[in-house]
Amino acid sequence: MSDHVVSWKVYIAVFVALVALTVMTVVAATFDFGHLNVIVALGIAITKATLVVLYFMHARYAGGLTGLVILSSAAFFFILVFLTLSDYVTRSWSLTQVS
């Protein structure tokens, strides 16, 4: 089994993209987007994390089992976030019934 060799040009391009996204993060922090602040910040962070996983962790060139592990861990993460947010949203329901 041979390993996939990634060109140094790809690494430079990904590095430049990560630096540009970091600058975008800093610039976005100076603006007030209202309710979209979290969405803008998470969008930039997810893009950076995706680049790191795909290129620096070589997930783009890995086999099917690696993709399955990444997909299942992402699904588990979204389940945990959904359960946390559903608990947070429904907390006011129990307070209004007690009072």
C-alpha positions in Angstrom: 0.0 0.0 0.0 1.5 3.3 -1.0 0.9 6.6 0.7 -0.5 9.6 -1.2 2.1 12.3 -1.7 0.7 15.8 -1.6 2.5 18.5 -3.5 4.1 21.4 -1.5 2.0 23.8 -3.6 -1.2 22.3 -2.1 0.2 22.8 1.4 1.1 26.4 0.6 -2.3 27.1 -0.9 -4.0 25.6 2.1 -1.8 27.6 4.4 -2.6 30.8 2.6 -6.3 30.0 2.8 -6.0 29.4 6.5 -4.2 32.7 7.1 -6.8 34.5 5.0 -9.6 32.9 7.0 -7.8 33.9 10.2 -7.7 37.5 9.0 -11.4 37.2 8.1 -12.1 36.1 11.6 -10.3 39.1 13.1 -12.0 41.5 10.7 -15.4 39.9 11.3 -14.9 40.3 15.1 -14.8 44.1 14.6 -18.2 44.2 13.0 -21.6 43.8 14.6 -23.7 41.4 12.5 -26.5 41.3 15.1 -27.9 37.8 15.4 -25.6 36.6 12.6 -22.4 37.0 14.7 -22.4 33.3 15.7 -23.2 32.1 12.2 -20.4 34.1 10.6 -17.9 33.0 13.2 -18.9 29.3 13.0 -18.9 29.4 9.2 -15.3 30.6 9.1 -14.3 28.2 11.9 -15.9 25.2 10.1 -14.2 26.1 6.9 -10.8 26.3 8.6 -11.4 23.0 10.4 -12.5 21.3 7.1 -9.3 22.4 5.4 -7.2 21.1 8.3 -8.9 17.8 8.4 -8.9 17.3 4.6 -5.3 18.3 3.8 -3.2 18.3 7.0 -4.8 15.1 8.4 -4.9 13.6 4.8 -8.6 12.7 5.1 -9.2 13.7 1.5 -6.9 10.9 0.3 -7.8 8.2 2.9 -10.0 5.2 2.4 -13.7 4.6 3.1 -13.2 3.6 6.7 -11.7 7.0 7.6 -14.6 8.8 5.9 -17.0 6.6 7.9 -15.2 7.5 11.2 -15.3 11.2 10.3 -19.0 11.1 9.3 -20.0 9.1 12.4 -18.1 11.5 14.7 -19.7 14.5 13.0 -23.2 12.9 13.3 -22.5 12.2 17.0 -21.4 15.8 17.5 -24.6 17.1 15.9 -26.7 14.8 18.1 -25.0 16.2 21.2 -25.5 19.8 20.0 -29.1 19.1 19.2 -29.7 17.6 22.7 -27.9 20.5 24.4 -29.9 23.1 22.5 -33.2 21.3 23.1 -32.5 21.3 26.8 -31.6 25.0 26.7 -34.7 25.9 24.7 -37.1 24.0 27.0 -35.8 25.3 30.3 -38.2 28.2 30.3 -41.1 25.8 29.9 -40.5 24.1 33.2 -40.1 27.4 35.0 -43.4 28.8 33.8 -45.3 25.6 35.0 -43.8 25.8 38.5 -44.6 29.4 39.1 
